Amino acid sequence: MSSIRTRFAPSPTGFLHLGSARTALYNWAYARRHGGCFVLRIEDTDLERSTRESEETVLEGLEWLGLDWDEGPFRQTERREAHEQAIAGLLAQEKAYRCQCSREDLEARKEADLARGGSGLYDGRCRDLGLGPDCGTHVVRLRVPQEGMLGWEDAVFGPSGQDAGQLGDAIIRRGDGTPLYNLAVVVDDIEMGITHVIRGADHHPNTSLQVALYQALDAPLPIFAHLPLIVGESGKKLSKRRDNVSIQDFRDEGHLPEALTNWLVRLGWSHGDDEIFSLDEIAQLFSLESVGRSSARADPAKLAWLDQHYIKQLPGDDLFARVRPHLERVKGGPVEDDESLRKLLDLLRERSRTLVEMAELAHWKLSDTLEYDEKAVKKHLRPAALPALLALGQGMRKLPDWTVAELEKTFEETAAALGDVKLGKLAQPVRVAVTGGPNSPGIFETLEILGREPTLERLKHAVTVVEARAESAGSD
């Protein structure tokens, strides 16, 4: 076989869809595995819905995922001449013909045929009329064989196809002169030398007509591989009303591209029991033989697990660069790079499933003011906590060095002075006082990262909160 050429051909009518991203990944991986060429073609023939803004969104999504292309992006609308030449050739060879039937007449004849128990297919009225280019308003139809199998050997689903008699003569050019999708995609794939058409199973029903077009154009069939449907947790087809399906949304939610590509490749493909794959490993291992036929369930928990795996592995500089935009959103302004913040991010690796979650867990370090978790305040900043908060504040104010070891020593001494109070009884009120909530890294590491002055100021404020609550309770 000549050099393998795959393509990704999205329609620029919105965001980069999860299923489309997987299709792009599989095409990219197959081309890379076999030293072939990955072509990007924008199928923008839907002029009413296609926009350059959507096209840029698709390209941006591919680049974020790390999927580079070798040729393109080509635009289908810029290949109109090639489509017209192909149609002209089919007409000249009488493999296609002009049809003047009006839409209303076609609909009436279809309904009558269905009422008689027929198939409702086009009845071929104009098939042998030999209408010329001067016949007036018309469409062009492909002269589809009336018998025989229009089939192919699908690389995923195996023997596939449809009896030619079930298709009817399909329109390949509209009355306004524009080509239809099936004609354009086949002509483009032939002229671009595409050897493997790897796409979603929703295209499976189109393929018999495309086989007829390849035959009419005297071109060899590519290898077709139709990918299983991706379904949501409920087992239903993904829906943008119910499921997260936009690659840009996944990015904005703080998922890592490494995690998302790893997750995507496993939605339909497997390599033994392996779960973790880098892009390089995907390019080395991917095969169509290992793509399953069953629908692939998109499990958010598995994505969260993969995100955490990659977050743990990121070098410090890389982690900070990636999480910084999310930190700035949480803070509401610029975030400076400093050693204590880097230390906090390292401590949050084990607790963070996304970069957004990491940024939100770091909120107490980013702002000079705190928003208290009301439930945590009611539970931990009670009058009973006041002696501990006061004693710890006094002890920490005298520390010669603001280190984990010195802070731990102060807590131990305070616990003993208060009658061997358990450290947990001290830690939680302090944690709520300095972070606003009940969750943070270890209390000594948290205080070291926050720093002496901010810690003492927040403890002082917490004391006023406890005193106010005590006074309110007494007046009641």
C-alpha positions as CSV (number, residue, x, y, z in Angstrom):
1,M,0.0,0.0,0.0
2,S,1.2,3.5,-0.7
3,S,1.8,5.9,2.1
4,I,-1.1,6.1,4.5
5,R,-3.1,9.3,4.5
6,T,-5.8,10.0,7.0
7,R,-7.9,13.1,7.4
8,F,-10.0,15.0,10.0
9,A,-12.8,16.9,8.3
10,P,-14.9,18.9,10.9
11,S,-17.8,21.2,10.1
12,P,-17.1,24.7,11.5
13,T,-20.6,25.2,12.9
14,G,-19.7,25.5,16.7
15,F,-17.3,24.1,19.2
16,L,-15.0,21.1,18.9
17,H,-17.2,18.2,20.0
18,L,-15.9,15.4,22.2
19,G,-16.7,12.8,19.6
20,S,-15.0,14.9,16.8
21,A,-12.0,15.3,19.0
22,R,-11.7,11.5,19.4
23,T,-12.1,11.1,15.6
24,A,-9.2,13.6,15.1
25,L,-7.1,11.7,17.7
26,Y,-7.7,8.3,16.1
27,N,-6.8,9.7,12.6
28,W,-3.7,11.5,14.0
29,A,-2.6,8.4,15.8
30,Y,-3.1,6.0,12.9
31,A,-1.1,8.3,10.6
32,R,1.7,8.7,13.1
33,R,1.8,5.0,13.9
34,H,2.4,4.2,10.2
35,G,4.6,7.1,9.3
36,G,1.7,8.6,7.2
37,C,0.2,12.0,6.6
38,F,-2.6,13.6,8.7
39,V,-4.7,16.0,6.6
40,L,-7.0,18.7,8.1
41,R,-10.0,19.7,5.9
42,I,-12.7,22.1,6.9
43,E,-16.1,21.0,5.5
44,D,-17.8,24.3,5.4
45,T,-20.4,23.7,2.7
46,D,-23.2,24.4,5.1
47,L,-22.9,28.1,4.3
48,E,-25.7,29.2,6.6
49,R,-24.1,27.7,9.8
50,S,-20.4,27.7,9.0
51,T,-18.3,30.5,10.4
52,R,-14.6,31.4,10.5
53,E,-15.0,31.9,14.3
54,S,-16.1,28.3,14.7
55,E,-13.2,27.2,12.4
56,E,-10.7,29.0,14.7
57,T,-12.4,27.3,17.7
58,V,-11.8,23.9,16.2
59,L,-8.2,24.6,15.3
60,E,-7.6,26.0,18.8
61,G,-9.0,22.8,20.3
62,L,-6.8,20.5,18.2
63,E,-3.7,22.5,19.1
64,W,-4.6,22.4,22.8
65,L,-4.9,18.6,22.6
66,G,-1.5,18.5,21.0
67,L,-2.7,17.2,17.6
68,D,-0.7,18.6,14.8
69,W,-1.6,18.2,11.1
70,D,0.7,17.7,8.1
71,E,-1.4,19.3,5.4
72,G,-4.2,21.9,5.5
73,P,-6.4,23.3,6.7
74,F,-8.1,23.0,3.4
75,R,-11.6,24.4,3.0
76,Q,-14.3,22.5,1.1
77,T,-15.8,25.7,-0.3
78,E,-12.4,26.5,-1.9
79,R,-12.6,23.3,-3.9
80,R,-15.8,24.1,-5.8
81,E,-14.0,23.8,-9.1
82,A,-12.9,20.2,-8.4
83,H,-16.5,19.3,-7.4
84,E,-18.0,20.9,-10.5
85,Q,-15.5,19.1,-12.8
86,A,-16.4,15.8,-11.2
87,I,-20.1,16.4,-11.7
88,A,-19.5,17.4,-15.3
89,G,-17.5,14.2,-15.9
90,L,-20.3,12.1,-14.4
91,L,-22.9,13.8,-16.7
92,A,-20.7,13.4,-19.8
93,Q,-20.4,9.7,-19.1
94,E,-24.1,9.4,-18.3
95,K,-23.3,8.2,-14.8
96,A,-25.4,11.1,-13.6
97,Y,-28.3,13.0,-15.1
98,R,-30.3,16.2,-14.7
99,C,-33.7,16.1,-12.9
100,Q,-36.4,18.7,-13.2
101,C,-38.9,17.2,-10.7
102,S,-40.2,19.9,-8.3
103,R,-40.0,19.3,-4.6
104,E,-43.8,19.3,-4.4
105,D,-44.2,16.8,-7.1
106,L,-41.5,14.6,-5.6
107,E,-43.2,14.6,-2.2
108,A,-46.6,13.8,-3.7
109,R,-45.2,10.8,-5.7
110,K,-43.3,9.6,-2.6
111,E,-46.4,9.7,-0.4
112,A,-48.4,7.8,-3.1
113,D,-45.7,5.2,-3.4
114,L,-45.6,4.7,0.3
115,A,-49.4,4.4,0.4
116,R,-49.1,1.5,-2.1
117,G,-46.6,-0.2,0.1
118,G,-43.5,1.0,-1.9
119,S,-40.2,2.2,-0.6
120,G,-40.8,5.9,-1.3
121,L,-37.5,6.2,-3.2
122,Y,-37.2,8.4,-6.3
123,D,-38.9,6.7,-9.1
124,G,-36.4,7.6,-11.8
125,R,-38.8,9.7,-13.9
126,C,-36.0,11.9,-15.4
127,R,-33.4,9.0,-15.5
128,D,-33.6,8.4,-19.2
129,L,-34.9,11.8,-20.5
130,G,-31.4,13.0,-21.5
131,L,-32.0,16.5,-20.2
132,G,-29.3,19.0,-21.3
133,P,-27.9,22.0,-19.5
134,D,-30.4,24.3,-21.0
135,C,-33.4,22.4,-19.5
136,G,-34.0,25.0,-16.9
137,T,-33.9,24.7,-13.1
138,H,-32.7,21.2,-12.2
139,V,-30.7,19.1,-9.8
140,V,-28.2,16.5,-10.7
141,R,-28.7,12.9,-9.6
142,L,-26.2,10.0,-9.5
143,R,-27.3,7.0,-11.6
144,V,-27.0,4.5,-8.7
145,P,-27.0,0.8,-9.8
146,Q,-30.4,-0.7,-9.4
147,E,-29.2,-4.0,-8.1
148,G,-26.2,-5.5,-6.4
149,M,-24.5,-4.8,-3.1
150,L,-22.8,-1.5,-2.5
151,G,-20.6,-2.8,0.3
152,W,-17.2,-2.6,1.9
153,E,-15.1,-4.3,4.5
154,D,-15.2,-2.0,7.5
155,A,-12.0,-2.0,9.6
156,V,-14.1,-1.9,12.8
157,F,-17.6,-3.3,12.0
158,G,-16.5,-5.9,9.4
159,P,-18.6,-6.6,6.2
160,S,-21.0,-3.7,5.7
161,G,-23.2,-2.3,3.0
162,Q,-26.6,-1.9,1.5
163,D,-28.4,-3.3,-1.5
164,A,-28.2,-0.8,-4.3
165,G,-31.9,-1.1,-4.9
166,Q,-32.6,0.4,-1.5
167,L,-30.8,3.7,-2.2
168,G,-32.4,5.3,-5.3
169,D,-30.7,7.9,-7.4
170,A,-29.3,10.4,-4.9
171,I,-29.0,14.2,-5.6
172,I,-25.3,15.2,-5.9
173,R,-25.9,18.8,-7.0
174,R,-28.6,21.2,-5.8
175,G,-30.7,23.4,-7.9
176,D,-28.6,26.4,-7.0
177,G,-25.5,24.6,-8.4
178,T,-23.9,23.7,-5.1
179,P,-22.6,20.1,-4.5
180,L,-24.0,18.0,-1.8
181,Y,-21.9,16.7,1.1
182,N,-21.5,13.1,-0.2
183,L,-20.2,14.2,-3.6
184,A,-17.9,16.8,-2.2
185,V,-16.4,14.5,0.5
186,V,-15.7,11.7,-2.0
187,V,-14.1,14.0,-4.5
188,D,-11.9,15.6,-1.9
189,D,-10.9,12.2,-0.4
190,I,-10.0,10.9,-3.9
191,E,-8.0,14.0,-4.9
192,M,-6.2,14.2,-1.5
193,G,-5.2,10.6,-1.8
194,I,-7.0,9.6,1.5
195,T,-6.3,5.9,2.1
196,H,-8.2,5.5,5.4
197,V,-11.5,7.2,6.2
198,I,-11.8,7.0,10.0
199,R,-14.9,8.6,11.3
200,G,-17.9,8.2,13.7
201,A,-20.4,5.4,13.3
202,D,-23.1,8.1,12.5
203,H,-21.5,8.2,9.0
204,H,-22.0,4.4,8.5
205,P,-25.4,4.9,6.7
206,N,-23.8,7.4,4.2
207,T,-21.1,5.0,3.1
208,S,-23.0,2.9,0.6
209,L,-23.9,6.0,-1.5
210,Q,-20.2,7.0,-1.2
211,V,-19.2,3.6,-2.4
212,A,-21.4,4.2,-5.5
213,L,-19.7,7.5,-6.0
214,Y,-16.2,6.0,-5.8
215,Q,-17.3,3.4,-8.4
216,A,-18.8,6.0,-10.7
217,L,-15.6,8.1,-10.5
218,D,-13.5,5.0,-11.2
219,A,-11.6,5.4,-8.0
220,P,-10.5,2.7,-5.6
221,L,-12.2,2.5,-2.2
222,P,-10.3,3.7,0.8
223,I,-10.3,1.7,4.0
224,F,-13.4,2.7,5.9
225,A,-13.3,2.5,9.7
226,H,-16.4,3.6,11.7
227,L,-15.9,4.4,15.3
228,P,-18.4,3.3,18.1
229,L,-20.7,5.9,19.5
230,I,-19.7,7.7,22.7
231,V,-22.5,7.7,25.3
232,G,-22.9,9.5,28.6
233,E,-23.0,8.0,32.1
234,S,-26.7,7.1,31.6
235,G,-25.9,5.1,28.5
236,K,-27.7,7.6,26.3
237,K,-26.1,9.4,23.3
238,L,-24.1,12.5,24.4
239,S,-26.2,15.6,24.4
240,K,-24.9,19.2,24.9
241,R,-28.0,19.8,27.0
242,R,-27.1,17.0,29.4
243,D,-23.4,16.3,29.0
244,N,-20.2,18.2,28.8
245,V,-19.3,17.8,25.1
246,S,-17.2,20.8,24.2
247,I,-13.4,20.5,24.3
248,Q,-13.1,24.2,25.2
249,D,-15.4,23.6,28.2
250,F,-13.1,20.7,29.4
251,R,-10.1,23.1,29.1
252,D,-11.9,25.9,31.0
253,E,-12.9,23.5,33.7
254,G,-9.2,22.9,34.4
255,H,-8.7,19.4,32.8
256,L,-5.3,18.7,31.4
257,P,-4.9,18.0,27.7
258,E,-2.7,15.0,28.6
259,A,-5.6,13.6,30.7
260,L,-8.2,14.3,28.1
261,T,-6.4,12.7,25.2
262,N,-5.6,9.7,27.4
263,W,-9.3,9.5,28.3
264,L,-10.5,10.0,24.7
265,V,-8.3,7.3,23.2
266,R,-9.7,4.8,25.7
267,L,-13.3,5.6,24.6
268,G,-13.4,2.8,22.1
269,W,-9.8,1.5,22.0
270,S,-7.8,-0.6,24.3
271,H,-4.2,-2.0,24.6
272,G,-4.4,-4.9,27.1
273,D,-5.2,-3.7,30.6
274,D,-3.1,-0.5,30.2
275,E,-4.8,2.8,31.3
276,I,-2.1,5.4,31.1
277,F,-0.9,6.6,27.6
278,S,1.1,9.6,26.6
279,L,0.6,11.1,23.1
280,D,3.8,9.5,22.1
281,E,2.7,6.1,23.3
282,I,-0.7,6.5,21.6
283,A,1.2,7.2,18.3
284,Q,3.3,4.1,18.8
285,L,0.5,1.7,19.9
286,F,-2.8,2.7,18.2
287,S,-4.4,0.2,15.8
288,L,-7.8,-0.1,14.3
289,E,-7.9,-3.8,15.1
290,S,-8.2,-2.8,18.8
291,V,-11.1,-0.5,18.3
292,G,-14.3,-2.1,19.6
293,R,-17.8,-2.0,18.2
294,S,-19.7,-1.3,21.4
295,S,-20.7,2.1,22.5
296,A,-18.0,3.8,24.7
297,R,-19.2,5.2,28.0
298,A,-17.7,8.6,28.9
299,D,-16.9,8.2,32.7
300,P,-16.1,11.5,34.3
301,A,-14.6,9.7,37.3
302,K,-12.0,8.1,35.1
303,L,-11.1,11.5,33.6
304,A,-10.8,12.9,37.2
305,W,-8.4,10.0,38.0
306,L,-6.3,10.7,35.0
307,D,-6.2,14.5,35.7
308,Q,-4.9,13.8,39.2
309,H,-2.3,11.4,37.8
310,Y,-0.9,14.0,35.4
311,I,-1.2,16.8,38.0
312,K,1.0,14.8,40.3
313,Q,3.7,14.4,37.6
314,L,3.9,17.9,36.2
315,P,7.2,19.8,36.9
316,G,6.8,22.7,39.2
317,D,7.3,25.4,36.5
318,D,4.8,23.7,34.2
319,L,2.2,23.3,36.9
320,F,2.4,26.9,37.9
321,A,2.2,28.2,34.3
322,R,-0.9,26.0,33.7
323,V,-2.7,26.8,36.9
324,R,-1.9,30.5,36.9
325,P,-4.9,31.7,34.8
326,H,-7.2,29.8,37.1
327,L,-5.5,31.3,40.2
328,E,-6.0,34.8,38.7
329,R,-9.6,34.1,38.1
330,V,-10.1,33.0,41.8
331,K,-8.2,36.0,43.0
332,G,-9.7,38.5,40.5
333,G,-6.3,39.9,39.6
334,P,-2.7,39.2,38.8
335,V,-0.9,36.4,40.8
336,E,2.8,36.8,41.5
337,D,5.1,33.8,41.5
338,D,6.5,33.2,44.9
339,E,8.1,30.3,46.8
340,S,5.2,29.9,49.3
341,L,2.6,29.7,46.6
342,R,4.7,27.1,44.7
343,K,4.9,25.1,48.0
344,L,1.2,25.2,48.4
345,L,0.6,24.0,44.8
346,D,2.8,21.1,45.5
347,L,0.8,20.2,48.6
348,L,-2.4,20.5,46.7
349,R,-1.4,18.0,44.0
350,E,-2.8,15.0,46.0
351,R,-6.1,16.9,46.6
352,S,-6.8,18.3,43.1
353,R,-8.6,16.6,40.3
354,T,-8.5,19.6,38.0
355,L,-6.5,22.8,37.8
356,V,-9.6,24.8,38.6
357,E,-10.1,22.7,41.8
358,M,-6.4,23.3,42.7
359,A,-6.9,27.1,42.2
360,E,-10.1,27.1,44.4
361,L,-8.3,25.1,47.1
362,A,-5.6,27.8,47.1
363,H,-8.1,30.7,47.6
364,W,-7.0,31.4,51.2
365,K,-3.5,32.1,50.0
366,L,-4.5,34.4,47.2
367,S,-6.7,37.0,49.0
368,D,-6.2,39.3,52.0
369,T,-9.8,38.7,53.0
370,L,-11.6,35.5,53.7
371,E,-15.1,34.3,53.1
372,Y,-16.0,31.9,55.9
373,D,-17.8,28.6,55.3
374,E,-20.8,29.1,57.6
375,K,-21.1,25.4,58.5
376,A,-17.4,25.3,59.4
377,V,-17.8,28.5,61.6
378,K,-20.7,27.0,63.5
379,K,-18.9,23.8,64.1
380,H,-15.4,24.9,64.9
381,L,-15.4,28.7,65.8
382,R,-17.4,28.2,69.0
383,P,-16.9,29.8,72.4
384,A,-15.1,26.6,73.6
385,A,-12.4,27.3,71.0
386,L,-11.6,30.8,72.3
387,P,-8.9,29.8,74.9
388,A,-7.1,27.7,72.3
389,L,-7.2,30.5,69.7
390,L,-5.9,33.1,72.2
391,A,-3.1,30.8,73.6
392,L,-2.0,29.8,70.1
393,G,-1.9,33.4,68.9
394,Q,0.3,34.4,71.9
395,G,2.6,31.4,71.4
396,M,3.0,31.9,67.6
397,R,3.7,35.6,68.1
398,K,6.8,34.7,70.1
399,L,8.3,32.2,67.6
400,P,11.9,32.9,66.6
401,D,11.4,31.1,63.3
402,W,8.2,30.6,61.3
403,T,8.8,27.0,60.4
404,V,6.8,23.8,60.5
405,A,8.9,22.4,63.3
406,E,8.4,25.6,65.5
407,L,4.7,25.7,64.7
408,E,4.2,22.1,65.7
409,K,6.1,22.7,68.9
410,T,3.8,25.6,69.8
411,F,0.7,23.5,69.2
412,E,2.1,20.7,71.4
413,E,2.9,23.1,74.2
414,T,-0.5,24.8,73.9
415,A,-2.3,21.4,74.0
416,A,-0.4,20.4,77.1
417,A,-1.1,23.8,78.8
418,L,-4.8,23.5,78.1
419,G,-5.0,20.0,79.7
420,D,-3.6,17.6,77.1
421,V,-6.1,18.7,74.5
422,K,-5.8,16.6,71.3
423,L,-4.1,18.4,68.5
424,G,-7.2,18.0,66.2
425,K,-9.2,20.1,68.7
426,L,-6.7,22.9,68.1
427,A,-6.1,22.3,64.4
428,Q,-9.6,22.6,63.1
429,P,-10.5,26.0,64.7
430,V,-7.2,27.4,63.5
431,R,-7.7,25.9,60.0
432,V,-11.1,27.6,59.7
433,A,-9.7,30.8,61.1
434,V,-6.9,31.1,58.6
435,T,-8.4,29.4,55.5
436,G,-12.1,30.1,55.9
437,G,-13.0,26.4,55.7
438,P,-12.4,22.9,57.1
439,N,-10.1,21.6,54.4
440,S,-6.5,22.4,53.7
441,P,-3.1,20.7,53.7
442,G,-1.5,19.9,57.1
443,I,-2.1,22.7,59.6
444,F,1.6,23.4,60.2
445,E,2.4,23.5,56.5
446,T,-0.7,25.7,55.9
447,L,0.5,28.2,58.5
448,E,4.1,28.2,57.3
449,I,2.8,28.9,53.7
450,L,0.4,31.7,54.8
451,G,3.2,33.5,56.8
452,R,3.4,35.0,60.3
453,E,1.6,38.3,59.9
454,P,-1.4,37.0,57.8
455,T,-1.8,34.1,60.3
456,L,-1.8,36.3,63.3
457,E,-4.2,38.8,61.7
458,R,-6.6,36.0,60.8
459,L,-6.5,34.5,64.2
460,K,-7.2,37.9,65.7
461,H,-10.2,38.3,63.4
462,A,-11.4,34.8,64.3
463,V,-11.3,35.6,68.0
464,T,-13.6,38.6,67.4
465,V,-15.9,36.3,65.5
466,V,-16.0,33.8,68.3
467,E,-16.5,36.6,70.9
468,A,-19.4,38.0,68.9
469,R,-21.0,34.7,68.6
470,A,-20.6,34.1,72.4
471,E,-22.1,37.5,73.2
472,S,-25.0,36.8,70.8
473,A,-25.6,33.5,72.4
474,G,-25.5,35.1,75.9
475,S,-28.0,37.8,75.0
476,D,-30.4,35.2,73.6
